[in-house]
Amino acid sequence: MFRNLLNTLPYQEQCHTSVLDRLILFMSVMIILSLSGCDGEEPIDEPDNQSAKIRISFSHLIDDQPIDFDTLKYVNEAGNPYMVNEIQYFISDVTLFRNDGFARIIDDWKDIHYVDTDLPATQTWEVYDKIEPGTYDSIAFTFGIVPEKNISFMFVNPPEKDMFWPEYLGGGYHYMKLNGKWLPEGQTVQTIPFDFHLGRGQVYFSYPDSITGFIDNQFNVSLPASGFHLNSGETKEIEMIMHVEKWFKDPHVYDHDVFGGYIMQNQEAMLMVKENGHNVFTVKIKD
Amino acid sequence: MKRVLILSFLIFIISQSHGQSTGEIGGQIINDHSGLPVENVTVQIVGSAIGTSSDTAGYFILTNVPEGRHRITFSHIGFLQIEKTVEVQSDKLSRLDIFINPDVKLLHEFVVKETSPDRLIISKMPYVETDFYKFQLQNEAVRDVGDYLRSSKNINGIRKGGTQIDPVVRGFKFSQLNVTLNGGQKIEGGCPNRMDPASAHVEIEDIESIKVIKGPYALRYGPSFGAMINLQTEQKETAEKPYVDVRMMQAFESNWNGDKQQISVTGGNKLGFITLSGGRKNYGNYKDGNGQEVQSSFSKYNYKGMLGVKPFKNHLLLLTYEESKGRDIRFPTLPMDERKDDTQLMSADYQVKHMGDLLNFINLKVYQSDVRHEMDNKYRPFSDTVVAVSIINAVTAGGRAEAGMKIGAGELILGGDLERIEKDGRRDKNMIMQPNLPVKVEKLWNNAHINNTGAFALYTGNRRKWEWIASARIDFNQASSEAITIKHPMLGEIYHYGEDSIKTDYTNLSFSAGATYAINDKFSVSLAAGRGIRSPDMTERFIILLPIGYDKFDYLGNPQLEPEANNEIDLTLKFRDGKKGYLQINGFYSFLDNYITGRRLPPALQKPLSADVLGVKQFYNAGNARLRGFEFSYSSPEKYKLGATLFAAFTYGTLDESVKYVLNEQGEVVDDEIVYDDALTEIPPLESTFNIHYRFLKGRFVPAMNVRMVASQNHVSEASYEPSTPGFAVAGFSFNFVFNSHFTITGGINNIFDQAYYEHLNRNIIGSTRNLYEPGRSFYINLFINF
């Protein structure tokens, strides 16, 4: 188009026109080259065969069966009939132990994972970390969050932010909310909600308004029979299973009729929960 | 480099192909009162058909002038005609720089002349330099400087709300652009999210002209990287006879139900002048082409005083003070609205000109720009859980001194400038969900400051058909901030980044050179190359976790950033013919070192502080990036009643290497991969604007139709998951009617067909994936009264 325009110029001398031809040609070539983005051979992104991946899924059972939520059909070790409405919890600092003493902590992208029985997306954790291939003896993790990382307001978006632990009770976040209802002794119909919550406990000078200190109740879970072999390029499926009934039985028999529906200010109860948690989880590793 | 050699060879061949038996006369025409170049001055050899007119930079050249003495007249409506005698020698250029004086009596006629909408005067500068004048601004229904620039040729902008659009030039944006006021004053906006870019602190009604120089070439006005935008406010003149000049403006725009007024009163005589002016504007929400109401309302007012004193002949002392206030400026794409903006702009200038045979002029300037910016999330959905209020004070103080001297056939300008930016701000969060909790205070910056001291040299010269320019500047940039910390009211410090005092020092050397070769009096070719370096800005260095990008991430500053460099080459062809029109074609290639952008940080390392964001990005030097593209401008000659203009521009940007974080269906990061030659984010697509107009009543009534066609943008960043944008075409109608020397009416219809569309650079409505659509159809009318 520009060429035609210039050719119509009445005052254009012939020698100028030939110069114009060359300049326009050069200009066109420059523009085309600039648009082509031909800056040499593009490097090829070779797939990484020196690492492997893991995918962790979470399932929740009672008496080895998937939970029938919102149904009053379970009885705990203390004999309380109960139902489960929802379970929300954090696990963090998942660590893979190798037989040569090497410990691989999962924290390249995130170190705290939130699980919610109402949110299926949270029940699968596609781990970002590129794991070194090899034979791993066991898996361990922190149930909850260690105090150094349990920082108030660090989660700004739901659902994690809704796990906040009130500041006056120590701040940070709940490790777990296991919400349900139980049928108190002597009742046949009227259930009472229980908030089986675990988080930072308090030391009271005089209950409930004089707190002298806080106690962190997170605990380590070492999963039994969690060894596996990881090949280069492989994605290993690891299923972590929470056996809900175990929260109430070993080593302490937890009785809802004794502790009531609300335990966030009851360190004795939360300590029982913590100590019962040691064998709540098992693992299933898929080949 | 190969292309440069080829071009140099071509130019050499061209230069050898022309023998001359005559001489040339050339020079620059300057307004004696303002010191600004005057374009469109008719230059004529008395008793001869040889003539031309000055370009946008005031330059003119007469070629094929027979040897001997000639009388030359310089005339321009609005200026007193002058005549000069020149001796022309064979094969030589006779340099003739002219100072002309405004003719106050004829100023109104000058306004009539200037209403022609199709001028495209082509500068001899070897790069793309564009000027926009007051009469052009008055033709539009624009609400701020960025809004106007975006509606003009080959410049884009980022819209976040109804006003205060952030300019983008060839994909360069933010601190990659050097925005100055009156040739040197800097303004640091308060908002880290650039609600208030520098251009938003100058009311468009006060603007006399806007100069845009694309590329790293305008080193005289501070570190220049991608482009320089100078906002020149209106400045009156002294006059032999005492005068009073009153100007009023009343404007209305439908759709927004917006109106604005301005009044300016000037009194002056030969000793000086004083101007008092003020304005206000009040706009409501607009409806987009879908009929959806966009939360875009705002109101502003400003007042200004200017005192000019001429203590001696050719000396001028100019004192300026302005306050502008913005209130309730809505930004539906941002987590907050601007509740209050209080800006004070102060400057003192001392200008001396015609000092002698060697010294041409001296300009001295000191200034201070204070911005107090307050924003909150009062109208955001999440204000029911957290009420956040941010208050930021940004103070920019500085000065500059320069002297121009004649060296041979050219001019050398030497000078220095300094600039100090201080910025402090905090965000108060009131946690509604925990009512007994004290207000949480987060620092946005922590007593951060940047000092930049620079020295520059600029030489312009010419010989025969060559015009060249070379410039260099050195900048000493020093920044410091106290440690970036976040304190919790009960837990104490919960975030700490960096040492107790973070300091960085950089020395940056920028330089550029270019030449224009006039093949004949109609056609020229220019080549320019330059390296412009900018130090990281306050936000890139020190921002503490705020969502300031186009994406939904909190950004974290990085005090260890290296300066970013733009190595650019521009090739420009210019054609100018009184019968065929004006044509300019430019191609540019930019190679950027240490390109500054953001990259994601693992949440294990840093979690965001803002609600509704996806994570944290930290600024880093991403290596090499490239920008290339072209611009095309054509304007028909003014002499015809029927006229047309056509502008087109395209930019293609890539980043050599970037990391893409692979997401699963839930948006969680599950892997990463390297992406080569990924698209740079926020690059405008190919676009063109066509205008056709007709001059009735000798140009006093000019109706025009505009069509803007914008291609879809599918070259988007893969690593950043940047969405593509569909193309669109939008039409508008405008008119300009100069009733007489006292009354002018302009008006029109924007978006005639009520198209629903959005620009690629528009941000998304906060908390959604919905795009911020442009306004639907609106009618506007502007009335100007002068007496």
Interface residues (C-beta under 8 A of the other chain):
Chain A: F2 L5 L6 T8 L9 P10 Y11 E13 C15 H16 V19 L20 R22 L23 I24 F26 M27 M30 I31 L33 S34 L35 G37 D39 E42 P43 D45 K53 D107 D108 W109 K110 D111 I112 A121 E126 V127 Y128 I151 S152 F153 M154 F155 V156 N157 F164 P166 E167 Y168 G171
Chain B: R3 I6 L7 L10 I13 I14 S17 M431 M433 Q434 N436 L437 K440 H488 M490 L491 I494 I519 N520 K522 F523 V525 L571 L573 F575 D577 K579 K580 L583 I585 G587 F588 Y589 P602 P603 A604 K607 P608 L609 S610 A611 D612 V613 R626 R628 G629 F630 F650 Y652 T654 D656 N664 E665 Q666 E668 V669 V670 D671 D672 E673 I674 Y676 D677
